[in-house]
Amino acid sequence: MADTATLEARLEEAETALHQLALGQQVTVVGYDGHRTEFAPGDESRLRRYIATLRRQLGRQVGRGSHRVIF
C-alpha cells in the first residue's frame, strides 16, 4: 500500500475528476505512479468506487447511504 501522502494526492485528484465529470466534461484523466486512467461520464460509478477505496485505505469513513427508519 502507498504512503499516506500518496494516497491523499490520489484522493484529491480523483475527487477533482469526479467534480469535472459532474460539470459535464466528456473525459477526465487521472494519473498516478506512471499509470493513466480515463473516466467518461458513464464511468462515474467506477470513479466513486475508486474514491471509496482510497478513503478506506486512509482510514476515513466511507458513506453507506441513507438509513431508513422503520416504525
C-alpha positions as CSV (number, residue, x, y, z in Angstrom):
1,M,0.0,0.0,0.0
2,A,1.2,3.5,-0.8
3,D,2.1,6.0,1.9
4,T,-0.4,8.5,3.3
5,A,0.8,11.5,1.3
6,T,0.5,9.5,-2.0
7,L,-3.0,8.3,-1.1
8,E,-4.1,11.8,-0.2
9,A,-2.8,13.1,-3.5
10,R,-4.6,10.3,-5.4
11,L,-7.8,11.0,-3.5
12,E,-7.7,14.8,-4.2
13,E,-7.1,14.1,-7.9
14,A,-9.9,11.5,-8.1
15,E,-12.3,13.9,-6.3
16,T,-11.4,16.7,-8.8
17,A,-12.0,14.3,-11.6
18,L,-15.5,13.4,-10.2
19,H,-16.2,17.1,-9.9
20,Q,-15.2,17.7,-13.6
21,L,-17.5,14.8,-14.7
22,A,-20.3,16.4,-12.7
23,L,-19.7,19.6,-14.6
24,G,-20.2,17.8,-17.9
25,Q,-16.7,17.3,-19.1
26,Q,-16.6,14.4,-21.5
27,V,-13.4,12.6,-20.4
28,T,-11.4,13.1,-17.2
29,V,-7.9,11.7,-16.8
30,V,-6.4,10.6,-13.5
31,G,-2.7,9.6,-13.4
32,Y,-0.5,8.2,-10.7
33,D,2.7,6.2,-10.5
34,G,3.1,6.2,-14.2
35,H,-0.4,4.9,-14.7
36,R,-3.1,6.8,-16.6
37,T,-6.8,6.1,-16.3
38,E,-9.6,7.9,-18.3
39,F,-13.1,8.3,-16.9
40,A,-16.0,9.1,-19.1
41,P,-19.5,10.1,-17.8
42,G,-20.6,6.5,-18.0
43,D,-17.7,5.6,-15.6
44,E,-18.9,7.8,-12.7
45,S,-19.8,4.7,-10.5
46,R,-16.3,3.3,-11.2
47,L,-14.7,6.6,-10.2
48,R,-16.9,6.7,-7.0
49,R,-15.7,3.2,-6.1
50,Y,-12.1,4.2,-6.6
51,I,-12.6,7.2,-4.3
52,A,-14.2,5.0,-1.7
53,T,-11.3,2.6,-1.9
54,L,-8.8,5.4,-1.3
55,R,-10.8,6.7,1.6
56,R,-10.8,3.2,3.2
57,Q,-7.1,2.9,2.7
58,L,-6.7,6.3,4.5
59,G,-8.9,5.0,7.3
60,R,-11.7,7.5,6.5
61,Q,-15.4,6.9,6.9
62,V,-17.0,5.8,3.7
63,G,-20.7,6.7,3.3
64,R,-23.1,3.9,3.4
65,G,-26.1,5.9,2.1
66,S,-29.1,7.0,4.0
67,H,-30.6,5.0,6.8
68,R,-34.2,4.2,6.8
69,V,-36.2,4.5,10.0
70,I,-38.8,1.7,10.5
71,F,-41.6,2.0,13.0
